[in-house]
Structures are given as C-alpha cells and as structure tokens.
C-alpha cells in the first residue's frame, strides 16, 4: 500500500507507520481505536507565534480583505456604501474564516515539510461539499464548520494550489450536503430595532428602560469614524496565503451578503435612524444578520454604536484581544478594564453581578472545567487536553475520587473529552452539558470545595468574582496575557492561584486539600483576587445605576 497523506477522516485501513495526518480533526470519532501520535505531525503552537499570527491576521483583514470585499460587494449590488458599513457586516466573519484558513495552511505546509522526499497519495475534494454557499456566518460556523467534509475541501483547495511534487492528488468521492434553514441565525427576525439589546445578564425590562433613555437622550454632535485595531501594519500574512484565502472566501461568502442581500438590506432600510443618537448592543455582530444590517445602516446614518463585552478574554489575552476590535465601533463597555483606550467604559458586569454571593460550599467536590471553541484546527487542543490528564493523575487518589470533570459543549466536530478522560482517569465523574445548559455546572460550581481551570474562560471570571477557591494552570506556551493584565496575573501567580504547569497545580491542591481556607482566605490571595476583579470582573449591587450614570455622560 502506498504512503498516504490524509486530509479527511481516517480510513478503516489506517496505517500509522505509512499514513500521515494533517490536522487533529481527522481523528474525531475514532480516537479510542487509533494510535495516532506517530501519524500526526505535532506543530507547536507557542504563544509568541500565536500572538504574531493574530496580529498578522488582523492587519491583513484591515488592509487587504475588508477593502477587497467592500469593493466587490459594492460593485455586485451597485451600491456605494462606506468601508465602515461593510466592516460592521463582514469583520467578524472574515476574522473567523481567515483564522481557520491560516491554521489549515500552516498545518498543511508543516505536514508537507515533514514528508521529506517520500511520495504520498492524497484524496482531495475539489467541489464545495454543500448544495450552495452558507446562508449566513452563524450557519457557516455552527453547521458548515462542523462537518469534516468542509475542512477536507479547504485543505484540498490549499494543497492543489501549493502543488507539492511529492504528493499525488486523487479525486475523492464528492458529496453534496443539504442546508437546514432553521440552523441559520438569519431565520430569527426581530420586529423592531430597540436602542439597547442582547446585554448578557440584563433583564428585558432594564434593556427597555435603557432603550427609552437613549431614545430621549440628546444626540451627540461629535463626528465619528470606525476604529480599526492599532496593530503593526507592517506585519501581514504571506501573499501566497492571501491569494489562496481570497479564492476560498469568495466561494464561501454567505448568501446574506450576495444573493439574499436585498432582503436584509431592505429590512434595515425601513427602520428609523437619527444622527447622533446612541445604540447599545451585545454580541449581535457575531451573527445576527437582521440586526447587523440595521447596525450598519445606523452607523451609515450617523448614529453612535456602543459595543459590549459578553465573555472572557477581553483585555486579558493577547490572542483573544481581536474581539473588542470586532465589536468596538464608537464606544465599548468592558467588565472593568480600559487598556488605555479613550472610549472604553469600564462598568460592572450585569452577568457577573447576578452571581454575587451565590457561593455557599456544601460539598467536598473538586470541579475541573474544560473550555474550548473552534473545531480542532490547533494542535494545541490535543496538548491542553493531555494537560488535564496530567493534572488528574497527579492528584492524590482520594481527591481524584471526589473530582468532577466538565467537558466543553460537544459539537459534532470536536474532540471527545469525556471518553478520553474516562480512559485515563476512570474514577473521575462528569458534569455533562446538554444543549448548552449551564444550570448544572453553576449549581455544582457554587457548592464545590475547589474549582480548577486550564483555560482563562468565563468560568475563571465567575470563580474569582464569587470567591470560589480556584486553582489554574495556564501553560506559558499556550496563554499570553496583555502587558496591561500581566501585573494582575503575576499577583495571582504569587498567591498560588495560577501555575504554569498541571503538575505544580496538582501539587498545590494535594498540599492544601484538607485546609483550603488557610490558603484561600489569606491576605495575599484575597488581595490578588480583589485586584483582578476590580480590573476584569467588576460587579456592583447597584450596577444599573452605574450604567445609567455612565450613559448620561456620553
């Protein structure tokens, strides 16, 4: 049998000695029966490279893709909308797609380099595997991205463009997958366009009150211009990749921006807009197309758009920092951080404030929470999962017997954490997450003896805000923090809340398990925790009054 380079799912006759995988997604569904490490070239995703990648991606979108697609779509629709208009519609979509394409490009070029002079056969898919382009960005991410055929097709497209001399491309069996319109966010149509909406943790009644206030508030007379992230414009992705990515992005451009554009655009044109008036919104720029079109027209007509932080990473993570630039148009509301931006309002989080004083320890359990997100395009997703096993096995057996593991949402194309952990740590119990329901997790979290995190996600903010004893291991190769946040992180490291390795974290847990309060209630820990909360997990009992005061000053 010839050597094979595998872009899609591993075949039944997979041979680890002669077959080579390109990305971790190929093993999804067959992890338990596969000895894959020798077949998967592990590309080290270190923090410095990831920071550089995000910078280059952000710069390339700002200087290349936004201009290219703005011009293309204006010509396509015979319009003359500003680049700011198209930025509101396209920025998040482009960032997510370019990020995934870049990871696949790196995975593939790295794998090809590791082949040496040996020749390999590779089955490729040359036809986009769905009946039509995706309906909208939400549908693209949560339906199309969740099929291995889509990623197989992307890798095939990149490989055919690279055309390495030692890889023989063989046409694979083409499939045409069907769309389900109910899986598109654009199937959700709002009857109105209030001035405040989608603020996590804020009740509908309070959002209506803020909408009413913003509707009567005196309009701003200041001119505005959308802000693109202030990164080093000299650092761009390579031209070879830009050319390949442009072709793929054109083929996968959602229908809401092409064939169905008039439907959404006409809906937005019917709304009333008033120059200088404010609108305050949560993460609608991530996928709610009806509201995104309204937001773009509101901006085009001179309204002021206020974005809102809705999760973790903002202000903390260098590689996650792009989110605020996707959502930051005129002003941005954060959960405490400012990072020297002139128009960021640091306000108490309604979501985190709702968890205040919820922690009441009434169990002896340890909860290890895993967080994830994108399909497994990063090899580090394997490494971080392995770190969880290292931590669990380093615990004293009596502690491990009281441990619950919380896997991430089990999307179709994600690694099977539950089976993997069960295989290596059979005594560990699980908190399953059905249909993205957080209730069971929060119930156990606010009653546990200790929570442990390998990722600075939203649970990290909730735990520190609620004063839940918390231990974290954030490996320096995977997590890079902003200069503004490093002082805060260093304080938590000094307090033995954050460790660099799972072994060190487990050793600390073993040492203090029978006397957690002596460590957790110490002055060093509590001072570091409160300092962190003030900057990244700000809460107030009267948070609504604080918001109202801040909006009055705009």
KOLDREN-429698 format. One line per 10 residues: number of its first residue (from 1); their letters; for each residue x, y, z of C-alpha. Coordinates in nm, 3 decimals. Each point is the difference from the previous one (the first is absolute). Example, Ala and Ser with C-alpha at 12.3 -4.5 7.8 and 13.67 -1.06 7.14 Angstrom:
<sites>
1> AS> 1.230,-0.450,0.780 ~ 0.137,0.344,-0.066 .
</sites>
This chain:
<sites>
1> XXXXXXXXXX> 0.000,0.000,0.000 ~ 0.140,0.346,-0.091 ~ 0.066,0.270,0.256 ~ -0.305,0.222,0.055 ~ -0.046,0.360,0.105 ~ -0.344,0.021,0.163 ~ -0.204,0.320,-0.002 ~ -0.341,-0.141,0.092 ~ -0.111,-0.266,0.249 ~ 0.241,-0.286,0.061 .
11> XXXXXXXXXX> -0.082,-0.307,-0.213 ~ -0.080,-0.342,0.148 ~ 0.330,-0.136,-0.131 ~ 0.202,0.280,0.160 ~ 0.367,-0.091,0.042 ~ 0.188,0.216,0.253 ~ 0.337,-0.099,-0.144 ~ -0.067,0.125,-0.355 ~ -0.301,0.234,0.021 ~ 0.037,0.361,0.105 .
21> XXXXXXXXXX> -0.271,0.225,0.142 ~ -0.008,0.379,-0.040 ~ -0.233,0.123,0.274 ~ -0.161,-0.135,0.320 ~ -0.353,0.007,-0.147 ~ 0.075,-0.315,-0.199 ~ -0.005,-0.208,0.316 ~ -0.340,0.120,0.127 ~ -0.224,-0.302,0.056 ~ 0.284,-0.255,-0.009 .
31> XXXXXXXXXX> 0.223,0.116,0.282 ~ -0.046,-0.305,0.220 ~ 0.103,-0.250,-0.268 ~ 0.286,0.196,-0.152 ~ 0.366,0.028,0.088 ~ 0.046,0.328,-0.182 ~ 0.295,0.184,0.162 ~ 0.260,-0.129,-0.249 ~ -0.225,0.089,-0.293 ~ -0.086,0.353,0.109 .
41> XXXXXXXXXX> 0.285,0.251,-0.035 ~ -0.039,0.210,0.313 ~ 0.046,0.365,-0.095 ~ 0.093,0.189,0.313 ~ -0.247,0.288,0.049 ~ 0.207,0.216,0.230 ~ -0.127,0.328,0.139 ~ 0.244,0.226,-0.186 ~ -0.098,-0.151,-0.333 ~ -0.370,0.021,0.079 .
51> XXXXXXXXXX> 0.032,0.368,0.097 ~ 0.185,0.069,-0.324 ~ -0.264,-0.194,-0.195 ~ -0.290,0.196,0.148 ~ 0.180,0.328,-0.068 ~ 0.065,-0.100,-0.361 ~ -0.359,-0.125,-0.047 ~ -0.144,0.323,0.143 ~ 0.229,0.215,-0.217 ~ -0.073,-0.203,-0.314 .
61> XXXXXXXXXX> -0.375,0.029,0.054 ~ 0.028,0.377,0.054 ~ 0.228,0.074,-0.294 ~ -0.097,-0.270,-0.251 ~ -0.320,-0.196,0.051 ~ -0.234,0.274,0.124 ~ 0.094,0.224,-0.291 ~ -0.018,-0.284,-0.252 ~ -0.342,-0.125,0.111 ~ -0.144,0.348,0.053 .
71> XXXXXXXXXX> 0.085,0.090,-0.359 ~ -0.124,-0.334,-0.131 ~ -0.336,0.017,0.181 ~ -0.061,0.366,-0.087 ~ 0.054,-0.090,-0.366 ~ -0.210,-0.316,0.029 ~ -0.297,0.190,0.146 ~ 0.059,0.328,-0.185 ~ 0.034,0.182,0.329 ~ 0.247,0.247,0.146 .
81> XXXXXXXXXX> -0.002,-0.086,0.370 ~ 0.301,0.101,0.209 ~ 0.268,-0.242,0.112 ~ -0.131,0.060,0.353 ~ -0.340,-0.135,-0.108 ~ 0.158,-0.317,-0.138 ~ 0.232,-0.030,0.300 ~ -0.300,-0.032,0.232 ~ -0.145,-0.273,-0.223 ~ 0.318,-0.190,-0.089 .
91> XXXXXXXXXX> 0.267,0.048,0.265 ~ -0.087,-0.283,0.238 ~ -0.075,-0.237,-0.289 ~ 0.332,0.076,-0.166 ~ 0.198,-0.035,0.321 ~ -0.143,-0.342,0.084 ~ 0.043,-0.130,-0.356 ~ 0.350,0.135,-0.055 ~ 0.106,-0.136,0.339 ~ -0.115,-0.352,-0.089 .
101> XXXXXXXXXX> 0.143,0.020,-0.352 ~ 0.335,0.115,0.140 ~ 0.014,-0.288,0.248 ~ -0.078,-0.250,-0.278 ~ 0.262,0.161,-0.225 ~ 0.263,-0.030,0.275 ~ -0.102,-0.355,0.090 ~ 0.027,-0.108,-0.363 ~ 0.326,0.176,-0.085 ~ 0.155,-0.139,0.319 .
111> XXXXXXXXXX> -0.121,-0.353,-0.082 ~ 0.138,0.024,-0.354 ~ 0.338,0.108,0.135 ~ 0.005,-0.308,0.224 ~ -0.060,-0.238,-0.292 ~ 0.358,0.031,-0.117 ~ 0.069,-0.152,-0.342 ~ -0.258,-0.278,0.037 ~ -0.296,-0.001,-0.237 ~ -0.358,-0.003,0.128 .
121> XXXXXXXXXX> -0.345,-0.045,-0.145 ~ -0.269,0.238,0.121 ~ -0.376,-0.010,-0.055 ~ -0.130,0.351,-0.067 ~ -0.345,0.157,-0.026 ~ -0.017,0.259,-0.277 ~ -0.365,0.097,0.033 ~ -0.149,0.204,0.286 ~ -0.185,-0.273,0.196 ~ -0.330,0.185,0.051 .
131> XXXXXXXXXX> -0.285,0.068,-0.243 ~ 0.067,0.375,0.016 ~ 0.211,0.252,0.193 ~ -0.087,0.035,0.370 ~ -0.314,0.196,0.088 ~ 0.170,0.235,0.245 ~ 0.316,0.006,0.220 ~ -0.179,-0.168,0.291 ~ -0.107,-0.285,-0.229 ~ 0.354,-0.021,-0.137 .
141> XXXXXXXXXX> 0.158,-0.033,0.342 ~ -0.251,-0.227,0.172 ~ -0.107,-0.221,-0.290 ~ 0.252,0.010,-0.285 ~ 0.308,0.018,0.224 ~ -0.128,-0.298,0.197 ~ 0.039,-0.239,-0.295 ~ 0.331,-0.166,-0.074 ~ -0.082,0.020,-0.373 ~ 0.027,0.378,0.013 .
151> XXXXXXXXXX> 0.347,-0.008,0.155 ~ 0.103,-0.279,-0.239 ~ -0.104,0.228,-0.288 ~ 0.193,0.299,0.142 ~ 0.316,-0.207,0.044 ~ -0.045,-0.143,-0.350 ~ -0.031,0.351,-0.145 ~ 0.317,0.112,0.175 ~ 0.189,-0.316,-0.100 ~ -0.095,0.033,-0.367 .
161> XXXXXXXXXX> 0.124,0.360,0.003 ~ 0.328,-0.096,0.170 ~ 0.042,-0.296,-0.237 ~ 0.295,-0.175,0.174 ~ 0.193,-0.231,-0.236 ~ -0.002,-0.297,0.237 ~ -0.379,-0.009,0.056 ~ -0.228,-0.168,-0.255 ~ -0.353,0.145,0.025 ~ -0.281,-0.250,-0.065 .
171> XXXXXXXXXX> -0.357,0.124,-0.048 ~ -0.219,-0.122,0.284 ~ -0.366,-0.092,0.002 ~ -0.187,0.329,-0.005 ~ -0.294,0.054,0.235 ~ -0.268,0.267,-0.002 ~ -0.127,0.079,0.349 ~ -0.334,0.172,0.054 ~ -0.057,0.323,0.189 ~ -0.252,0.033,0.281 .
181> XXXXXXXXXX> -0.136,0.355,0.003 ~ -0.099,-0.037,0.366 ~ 0.372,-0.021,0.085 ~ 0.057,0.354,-0.126 ~ -0.017,0.292,0.241 ~ -0.157,0.207,-0.278 ~ -0.316,-0.209,0.045 ~ -0.052,0.209,0.318 ~ -0.164,0.326,-0.099 ~ -0.049,0.284,0.245 .
191> XXXXXXXXXX> -0.313,0.209,-0.035 ~ 0.177,0.311,0.124 ~ 0.345,0.145,0.049 ~ 0.015,0.134,0.357 ~ 0.285,0.221,0.118 ~ 0.121,-0.262,0.249 ~ 0.007,-0.376,-0.038 ~ 0.182,-0.331,0.050 ~ 0.178,0.105,0.322 ~ 0.085,-0.323,0.184 .
201> XXXXXXXXXX> -0.131,-0.001,0.355 ~ -0.230,0.299,-0.055 ~ -0.375,-0.055,0.018 ~ -0.228,0.097,-0.288 ~ -0.162,0.259,0.225 ~ 0.332,0.173,0.070 ~ 0.096,-0.012,-0.368 ~ -0.332,0.165,-0.085 ~ 0.069,0.273,0.258 ~ 0.342,0.067,-0.150 .
211> XXXXXXXXXX> -0.151,0.000,-0.349 ~ -0.250,0.260,0.112 ~ 0.271,0.215,0.156 ~ 0.224,-0.019,-0.309 ~ -0.295,0.096,-0.220 ~ -0.054,0.324,0.192 ~ 0.366,0.075,0.072 ~ 0.134,0.304,-0.186 ~ 0.187,-0.105,-0.317 ~ 0.377,0.019,-0.009 .
221> XXXXXXXXXX> 0.149,0.267,-0.223 ~ 0.345,-0.161,-0.027 ~ 0.107,-0.153,-0.329 ~ 0.084,-0.367,0.006 ~ 0.207,-0.241,-0.201 ~ 0.021,-0.373,0.053 ~ 0.324,-0.108,0.163 ~ 0.217,-0.275,-0.140 ~ 0.231,-0.173,0.247 ~ 0.325,0.194,0.058 .
231> XXXXXXXXXX> 0.243,-0.278,-0.085 ~ 0.325,0.002,-0.195 ~ -0.111,0.042,-0.361 ~ 0.337,-0.125,-0.124 ~ -0.082,-0.357,0.104 ~ -0.227,-0.180,-0.249 ~ -0.071,-0.358,-0.094 ~ 0.200,-0.128,-0.302 ~ -0.126,0.084,-0.348 ~ -0.026,-0.369,-0.094 .
241> XXXXXXXXXX> -0.246,-0.053,0.284 ~ -0.195,0.320,-0.078 ~ -0.054,-0.116,-0.359 ~ -0.115,-0.346,0.111 ~ -0.223,0.141,0.275 ~ -0.163,0.252,-0.235 ~ -0.115,-0.280,-0.230 ~ -0.144,-0.204,0.287 ~ -0.163,0.302,0.167 ~ -0.174,0.088,-0.326 .
251> XXXXXXXXXX> -0.135,-0.354,-0.032 ~ -0.130,-0.004,0.357 ~ -0.132,0.356,0.019 ~ -0.337,-0.031,0.178 ~ -0.315,0.053,-0.206 ~ -0.115,0.281,0.229 ~ 0.274,0.214,-0.157 ~ -0.063,-0.107,-0.360 ~ -0.320,-0.160,-0.131 ~ -0.212,0.089,0.305 .
261> XXXXXXXXXX> 0.157,0.340,0.069 ~ -0.303,0.201,-0.113 ~ -0.227,-0.186,0.240 ~ 0.207,0.101,0.305 ~ 0.090,0.341,-0.134 ~ -0.362,0.097,-0.075 ~ -0.100,-0.118,0.348 ~ 0.262,0.232,0.154 ~ -0.084,0.294,-0.228 ~ -0.355,0.008,0.140 .
271> XXXXXXXXXX> 0.123,0.082,0.352 ~ 0.026,0.351,0.136 ~ 0.347,0.140,0.066 ~ 0.094,0.330,0.161 ~ 0.350,0.147,-0.034 ~ 0.184,0.029,0.329 ~ -0.231,-0.235,0.190 ~ 0.151,-0.297,0.188 ~ -0.062,-0.374,-0.022 ~ 0.138,-0.246,0.255 .
281> XXXXXXXXXX> 0.026,-0.364,-0.105 ~ 0.154,-0.330,0.103 ~ 0.160,-0.249,-0.242 ~ -0.238,0.037,-0.296 ~ 0.298,0.067,-0.228 ~ 0.089,-0.368,0.046 ~ -0.291,-0.123,-0.208 ~ -0.343,0.160,0.030 ~ -0.031,0.122,-0.358 ~ -0.323,0.200,0.027 .
291> XXXXXXXXXX> 0.145,0.204,0.286 ~ 0.344,0.022,-0.162 ~ -0.152,0.159,-0.309 ~ -0.194,0.241,0.221 ~ 0.320,0.079,0.190 ~ 0.188,0.067,-0.324 ~ -0.272,0.236,-0.122 ~ -0.019,0.168,0.340 ~ 0.370,0.072,-0.023 ~ -0.031,0.112,-0.363 .
301> XXXXXXXXXX> -0.272,0.246,0.106 ~ 0.220,0.147,0.275 ~ -0.119,-0.184,0.310 ~ 0.247,-0.095,0.276 ~ 0.049,-0.372,0.068 ~ 0.105,-0.127,0.343 ~ 0.133,-0.356,0.013 ~ -0.004,-0.221,0.308 ~ 0.230,-0.265,0.147 ~ -0.185,-0.327,0.037 .
311> XXXXXXXXXX> 0.263,-0.252,0.114 ~ 0.361,-0.059,0.095 ~ 0.327,0.084,-0.174 ~ -0.069,0.370,-0.053 ~ 0.293,0.201,0.131 ~ 0.168,-0.316,0.132 ~ 0.113,-0.216,-0.290 ~ 0.222,0.130,-0.277 ~ -0.132,-0.257,-0.245 ~ -0.364,0.066,0.094 .
321> XXXXXXXXXX> 0.030,0.377,-0.006 ~ -0.141,0.024,-0.352 ~ -0.353,-0.039,0.138 ~ -0.022,0.353,0.133 ~ 0.111,0.133,-0.338 ~ -0.273,-0.192,-0.176 ~ -0.259,0.144,0.238 ~ 0.155,0.342,0.074 ~ -0.156,0.255,-0.235 ~ -0.047,0.331,0.184 .
331> XXXXXXXXXX> 0.018,-0.106,0.365 ~ 0.045,-0.332,0.180 ~ -0.127,-0.112,0.342 ~ 0.245,-0.227,0.184 ~ -0.020,-0.195,0.325 ~ 0.260,0.219,0.168 ~ 0.303,0.035,-0.229 ~ 0.093,0.304,-0.207 ~ 0.343,-0.081,-0.149 ~ 0.059,0.368,-0.083 .
341> XXXXXXXXXX> -0.282,0.020,-0.257 ~ -0.164,0.340,0.012 ~ -0.357,-0.117,-0.051 ~ -0.029,-0.317,0.204 ~ -0.249,0.023,0.285 ~ 0.099,-0.222,0.293 ~ -0.334,-0.101,0.155 ~ -0.124,-0.277,0.231 ~ -0.102,-0.314,-0.184 ~ -0.374,-0.077,0.035 .
351> XXXXXXXXXX> 0.078,-0.368,-0.064 ~ 0.270,-0.028,0.266 ~ -0.198,0.217,0.242 ~ -0.281,-0.256,-0.017 ~ 0.238,-0.258,0.153 ~ 0.100,0.218,0.295 ~ -0.017,-0.185,0.334 ~ -0.120,-0.320,-0.170 ~ 0.291,-0.210,0.129 ~ -0.095,-0.212,0.301 .
361> XXXXXXXXXX> 0.228,-0.301,0.038 ~ -0.197,-0.311,0.090 ~ 0.199,-0.278,-0.165 ~ 0.350,-0.147,-0.002 ~ 0.024,-0.008,-0.379 ~ 0.269,0.130,-0.233 ~ -0.124,0.121,-0.340 ~ 0.239,0.006,-0.296 ~ -0.149,0.210,-0.281 ~ 0.113,-0.032,-0.359 .
371> XXXXXXXXXX> -0.082,0.276,-0.247 ~ 0.037,-0.003,-0.374 ~ -0.150,0.153,-0.311 ~ 0.108,-0.042,-0.359 ~ 0.025,-0.336,-0.176 ~ 0.338,-0.162,0.077 ~ 0.213,0.189,-0.252 ~ 0.264,0.064,0.267 ~ 0.236,-0.278,0.101 ~ 0.013,0.160,0.344 .
381> XXXXXXXXXX> -0.357,-0.124,0.057 ~ 0.155,-0.345,0.040 ~ 0.272,0.131,0.232 ~ -0.238,0.186,0.228 ~ -0.225,-0.304,0.027 ~ 0.304,-0.208,0.094 ~ 0.085,0.256,0.271 ~ -0.337,-0.074,0.162 ~ 0.094,-0.366,0.022 ~ 0.340,0.087,0.149 .
391> XXXXXXXXXX> -0.173,0.212,0.265 ~ -0.255,-0.268,0.089 ~ 0.259,-0.275,0.027 ~ 0.220,0.217,0.221 ~ -0.280,0.042,0.256 ~ -0.012,-0.219,0.307 ~ -0.237,-0.292,-0.075 ~ -0.238,0.107,0.278 ~ -0.034,0.347,-0.158 ~ -0.036,-0.142,-0.351 .
401> XXXXXXXXXX> -0.289,-0.213,0.123 ~ -0.186,0.321,0.091 ~ 0.076,0.173,-0.330 ~ -0.253,0.098,-0.267 ~ 0.112,0.082,-0.354 ~ -0.200,0.242,-0.212 ~ 0.069,-0.051,-0.374 ~ -0.071,0.274,-0.250 ~ -0.320,0.006,-0.210 ~ 0.007,-0.310,-0.215 .
411> XXXXXXXXXX> -0.036,0.142,-0.350 ~ 0.012,-0.256,-0.284 ~ 0.361,0.077,-0.095 ~ 0.174,0.020,0.334 ~ 0.232,-0.234,0.184 ~ -0.171,-0.247,0.232 ~ 0.120,0.120,0.338 ~ -0.228,-0.222,0.205 ~ 0.124,-0.330,-0.146 ~ 0.359,0.120,0.006 .
421> XXXXXXXXXX> -0.012,0.096,0.369 ~ -0.190,-0.319,0.092 ~ 0.267,-0.210,-0.168 ~ 0.285,0.154,0.201 ~ -0.186,0.093,0.320 ~ -0.285,-0.250,0.050 ~ -0.094,0.122,0.350 ~ -0.077,0.355,-0.115 ~ -0.369,0.090,-0.028 ~ -0.153,0.235,-0.257 .
431> XXXXXXXXXX> -0.220,0.306,-0.017 ~ -0.156,-0.035,-0.343 ~ -0.114,0.304,-0.193 ~ -0.326,-0.067,-0.180 ~ -0.112,0.256,-0.259 ~ 0.241,0.267,0.130 ~ -0.183,0.006,0.336 ~ 0.221,0.153,0.272 ~ -0.238,-0.064,0.292 ~ 0.153,-0.328,0.118 .
441> XXXXXXXXXX> 0.353,0.139,-0.024 ~ -0.088,0.313,0.199 ~ -0.185,-0.203,0.263 ~ 0.308,-0.215,0.062 ~ 0.244,0.288,-0.041 ~ -0.164,0.209,0.273 ~ 0.007,-0.295,0.239 ~ 0.342,-0.154,-0.068 ~ 0.305,-0.004,0.224 ~ 0.237,0.099,-0.282 .
451> XXXXXXXXXX> -0.018,0.075,-0.371 ~ 0.293,-0.056,-0.238 ~ 0.040,0.159,-0.343 ~ 0.243,-0.053,-0.286 ~ -0.140,0.290,-0.202 ~ -0.075,0.363,0.099 ~ -0.359,-0.016,-0.122 ~ -0.316,0.152,0.144 ~ -0.001,-0.259,0.280 ~ 0.334,0.147,0.111 .
461> XXXXXXXXXX> -0.161,0.342,0.042 ~ -0.307,-0.143,0.174 ~ 0.208,-0.203,0.245 ~ 0.224,0.288,0.108 ~ -0.290,0.244,0.019 ~ -0.207,-0.241,0.213 ~ 0.295,-0.077,0.231 ~ 0.002,-0.371,-0.088 ~ 0.337,-0.160,0.089 ~ 0.169,-0.027,-0.338 .
471> XXXXXXXXXX> 0.319,-0.149,-0.141 ~ 0.105,0.047,-0.363 ~ 0.273,-0.129,-0.228 ~ 0.060,0.226,-0.297 ~ 0.303,-0.133,-0.185 ~ 0.216,0.291,-0.128 ~ 0.026,-0.167,-0.343 ~ -0.377,0.025,-0.045 ~ -0.110,0.309,0.191 ~ 0.146,0.346,-0.052 .
481> XXXXXXXXXX> -0.142,0.290,0.195 ~ -0.007,0.368,-0.092 ~ 0.258,0.232,0.161 ~ -0.287,0.180,0.173 ~ -0.117,-0.324,0.165 ~ 0.340,-0.153,0.079 ~ 0.025,0.176,0.338 ~ -0.335,-0.152,0.097 ~ 0.102,-0.347,-0.120 ~ 0.332,0.023,0.185 .
491> XXXXXXXXXX> -0.184,0.080,0.325 ~ -0.214,-0.312,-0.046 ~ 0.311,-0.208,-0.070 ~ 0.164,0.131,0.318 ~ -0.317,-0.095,0.190 ~ 0.021,-0.357,-0.141 ~ -0.325,0.038,-0.191 ~ 0.161,-0.029,-0.345 ~ 0.273,-0.250,-0.087 ~ 0.192,-0.061,-0.321 .
501> XXXXXXXXXX> -0.036,-0.379,0.001 ~ -0.267,-0.254,0.099 ~ 0.254,-0.185,0.219 ~ 0.066,0.311,0.212 ~ -0.374,0.069,0.030 ~ -0.070,-0.358,0.114 ~ 0.278,0.014,0.256 ~ -0.154,0.316,0.148 ~ -0.346,-0.161,0.014 ~ 0.141,-0.309,0.174 .
511> XXXXXXXXXX> 0.177,0.220,0.255 ~ -0.303,0.212,0.096 ~ -0.295,-0.230,-0.067 ~ -0.074,-0.057,0.368 ~ 0.044,0.367,0.089 ~ -0.108,0.200,-0.305 ~ -0.110,0.305,0.200 ~ 0.343,0.055,0.155 ~ 0.136,0.064,-0.348 ~ -0.306,0.149,-0.172 .
521> XXXXXXXXXX> -0.099,0.247,0.272 ~ 0.357,0.124,0.048 ~ 0.070,0.369,-0.056 ~ 0.220,-0.070,-0.305 ~ -0.268,-0.199,-0.180 ~ -0.290,0.229,0.080 ~ 0.193,0.313,-0.090 ~ 0.097,-0.151,-0.339 ~ -0.358,-0.121,-0.060 ~ -0.157,0.339,0.077 .
531> XXXXXXXXXX> 0.258,0.179,-0.215 ~ -0.087,-0.232,-0.290 ~ -0.374,0.051,0.050 ~ 0.037,0.377,0.002 ~ 0.168,-0.016,-0.341 ~ -0.160,-0.296,-0.180 ~ -0.307,-0.121,0.190 ~ -0.155,0.318,0.135 ~ -0.333,-0.039,0.181 ~ -0.229,0.230,0.198 .
541> XXXXXXXXXX> -0.327,-0.054,0.176 ~ -0.129,0.325,-0.155 ~ 0.158,-0.070,-0.341 ~ -0.302,0.137,-0.191 ~ 0.040,0.342,0.164 ~ 0.370,-0.004,-0.095 ~ -0.093,-0.072,-0.362 ~ -0.257,0.277,-0.006 ~ 0.251,0.252,0.138 ~ 0.262,-0.099,-0.260 .
551> XXXX> -0.245,0.026,-0.290 ~ -0.109,0.344,0.116 ~ 0.359,0.125,-0.033 ~ 0.038,-0.109,-0.362 .
</sites>
